C-alpha cells in the first residue's frame, strides 16, 4: 500500500506563507469586513488602554490593552484574498 501525503485541513487555513490545496482564501468583500471590524475593535482597545494609563493609573493593564488593540488591528493582513 502506498502512503499518500495529505495536507491537513486546519483552522484558518488561509493563514501563513504556505497555502494548502484545501484552503480557499477569502473574498474581497469578506476581507473588507474583517478589516473594518478589526480596525474598530483595535481602536476601541487602544482608546481603553490610553484611558487606563492616563486616568486610572494602571500602566500594565493599559499597555496590555494597547498591544492587544494593535494585534487585533493587524489580524486581517494574514488572510489571502481570492479573485
VENGIHU-V970626 format. One record per residue. N is the residue number from 1. RES is the residue in one letter. D_FIRST is the distance of its C-alpha to the first C-alpha in whole Angstrom. Layout:
n=N res=RES d_first=D_FIRST
n=N res=RES d_first=D_FIRST
//
This chain:
n=1 res=X d_first=0
n=2 res=X d_first=4
n=3 res=X d_first=6
n=4 res=X d_first=9
n=5 res=X d_first=13
n=6 res=X d_first=15
n=7 res=X d_first=19
n=8 res=X d_first=20
n=9 res=X d_first=23
n=10 res=X d_first=26
n=11 res=X d_first=30
n=12 res=X d_first=32
n=13 res=X d_first=29
n=14 res=X d_first=32
n=15 res=X d_first=33
n=16 res=X d_first=32
n=17 res=X d_first=32
n=18 res=X d_first=28
n=19 res=X d_first=28
n=20 res=X d_first=24
n=21 res=X d_first=23
n=22 res=X d_first=24
n=23 res=X d_first=28
n=24 res=X d_first=30
n=25 res=X d_first=33
n=26 res=X d_first=37
n=27 res=X d_first=39
n=28 res=X d_first=43
n=29 res=X d_first=45
n=30 res=X d_first=42
n=31 res=X d_first=43
n=32 res=X d_first=46
n=33 res=X d_first=47
n=34 res=X d_first=44
n=35 res=X d_first=47
n=36 res=X d_first=50
n=37 res=X d_first=49
n=38 res=X d_first=48
n=39 res=X d_first=51
n=40 res=X d_first=53
n=41 res=X d_first=51
n=42 res=X d_first=52
n=43 res=X d_first=55
n=44 res=X d_first=56
n=45 res=X d_first=54
n=46 res=X d_first=56
n=47 res=X d_first=60
n=48 res=X d_first=59
n=49 res=X d_first=58
n=50 res=X d_first=62
n=51 res=X d_first=63
n=52 res=X d_first=62
n=53 res=X d_first=63
n=54 res=X d_first=67
n=55 res=X d_first=68
n=56 res=X d_first=66
n=57 res=X d_first=66
n=58 res=X d_first=63
n=59 res=X d_first=61
n=60 res=X d_first=58
n=61 res=X d_first=57
n=62 res=X d_first=58
n=63 res=X d_first=56
n=64 res=X d_first=53
n=65 res=X d_first=54
n=66 res=X d_first=54
n=67 res=X d_first=51
n=68 res=X d_first=49
n=69 res=X d_first=51
n=70 res=X d_first=50
n=71 res=X d_first=46
n=72 res=X d_first=46
n=73 res=X d_first=48
n=74 res=X d_first=46
n=75 res=X d_first=43
n=76 res=X d_first=42
n=77 res=X d_first=42
n=78 res=X d_first=38
n=79 res=X d_first=37
n=80 res=X d_first=36
n=81 res=X d_first=38
n=82 res=X d_first=37
n=83 res=X d_first=39
//
